[in-house]
Amino acid sequence: GLIQNLFPIKGERVPKIRFKEFEKDGEWVNKILSEVANYENGKAHEQDISEDGKFIVVNSKFISTDGEVAKYSNATHCLAYKEDILMVLSDVPNGRAIAKCLYVKQDNKYTVNQRICKITSFDCDSIFLYYTINRNPYFLAFDDGVKQTNLRNDDVLSFPFLVPISHKEQQKIADTLSSLDNLIKEQSNKIEQLKSHKKGLMQGLFPKVNN
């Protein structure tokens, strides 16, 4: 709901909800991704997978499972850096991974596999850009529901979007959404802890059945 209100809806050039200090800053402006960010395709790491690898290999499975399924490598064919955005370029029809993004929060942790692209902002708040790109309807429209979807670099670089002129407004929106994501993560962790506690209680409160 916040994302829908903090970003302009189709046909509008200002959001429904705007922070008071930016109300007089005028309309958001049209950009395409190539005007604000650099693009790089990931490289194949399949021949360099190692259980004791230093770097996490970012592939579609890693992004689609929110990091639960991971492979490792000591090779750095395409190293990701802090504030990079990594996006899934290829997915099965009607899949949930296409255009899903990972925001990189630290250096020397991830290396980017093929069918993933690395987007590095040079003229837009990177977290704002992450929330703009992640599973954006523009990219989802490439999925025809029949054959595997493969986004090309031109498809990504031509991505059109609206952005506030003020970098401070971009950052304010990014900070607001990031704080909510952190709260969601904290609550999810609490739920998992409660589930674990309940499981332990049930094991302790019910007698074991001996066969």
Residue, then its C-alpha position, 0 to 999 in steps of 0.5 A: g500500500l505504501i509503495q502504491n501511494l509513495f510512487p505515482i500511479k499510471g498517468e500521474r506525475v506526482p504520488k498520492i502521498r508526498f512528504k511535506e517538505f517536498e510538496k513544492d518540488g514539482e512533478w517527478v521527471n521521466k528517466i530510462l535506466s541507462e540515464v541513471a545506472n550502469y549495467e553488467n551481465g553476470k558470468a557463468h560460475e558453474q565450473d567453479i562451485s566450492e562448498d568452502g567458497k568465500f563468495i555467495v554465487v547469486n543465481s535465480k534460485f538464491i534470489s527467488t528463495d530470499g537467500e535460503v538456497a545458496k552456492y559458493s565459489n572462490a572465483t569472482h568472475c563478476l563481483a558485486y559491490k555495496e549498493d549494487i542491484l542484482m536482478v533475475l533475467s531469466d525464468v520459467p513461464n509464470g515464474r515468480a523470479i523474473a525481475k526479482c532483485l537483491y540489494v547488495k549491502q556489503d562488499n566482498k560477499y557476492t559474485v554474480n552468475q549468468r542470467i543475473c544482471k548487475i545494476t550500479s546507480f550513478d545518478c539515483d538513490s540506489i535503494f529508491l531504484y531497487y524499490t522501483i525496479n524490483r518486480n516492476p510490471y514493465f518487466l513482468a509484461f515480458d512474460d507471455g505465460v507460454k515460453q521461458t522469459n529472457l530479459r535482454n540488456d536493451d530491455v533492462l536499460s530501456f526501462p522507463f520510470l518516474v523519479p523525484i528531482s531531489h535526491k533527498e526525496q528519493q532517499k526519504i522514500a527509500d528510508t521509509l520503505s527500508s525501515l518497514d522491510n526491517l520491521i517485517k524481517e524482525q517480526s518474521n524472526k519472532i514468528e519463527q522463534l515462537k513456532s520453535h518454542k511451541k514445538g519444544l513445548m509440545q514435545g515436553l507437554f505430551p508423553k512419548v509413545n513407546n512402540 
